[in-house]
């Protein structure tokens, strides 16, 4: 997975809603689809995109597929985003030190 693939997958509002539903724990496609304005087959297609992006994993449980957030895939995205924060903090530190030197 690359951060770009994950961001592309999460750019879709339905996929974000599905991903949010998985925050509270593993769920079946039926449970995920409840209350969403799309069909169960559409939810399955969105889950496939999230899985290909490395953001979710699934396993068979009887006749159902249970989906959960894939922590490692999410960690890769977070690490990429954290890089922006780290750079911003470093620039702020440099600015503050230079301002302090000028005094």
Residue pairs with C-beta under 8 A, 6 or more apart in sequence:
1 53
1 54
1 55
1 73
1 76
1 77
2 76
3 76
3 77
3 80
3 81
5 52
5 53
5 54
6 53
6 54
6 55
6 73
6 76
6 77
7 77
8 53
9 15
9 49
9 50
9 52
9 53
9 55
10 16
10 19
10 53
10 55
12 46
12 49
14 36
14 38
14 42
14 43
14 46
15 46
15 49
15 50
17 36
18 32
18 36
18 43
18 46
18 47
18 50
19 50
19 55
19 56
19 69
21 27
21 31
21 32
22 32
22 56
22 67
22 68
22 69
23 69
25 68
26 66
26 67
26 68
27 66
27 67
27 68
28 61
28 64
28 65
28 66
28 67
29 40
29 43
29 44
29 47
29 64
29 65
29 67
30 40
30 64
32 43
32 47
32 67
33 39
33 40
33 43
36 43
38 46
47 56
47 58
47 67
50 56
51 57
51 58
51 67
53 73
54 70
54 72
54 73
54 76
55 69
55 70
55 73
55 74
55 77
56 67
56 68
56 69
56 70
56 73
57 67
57 68
57 69
57 70
58 65
58 66
58 67
58 68
59 65
59 66
60 66
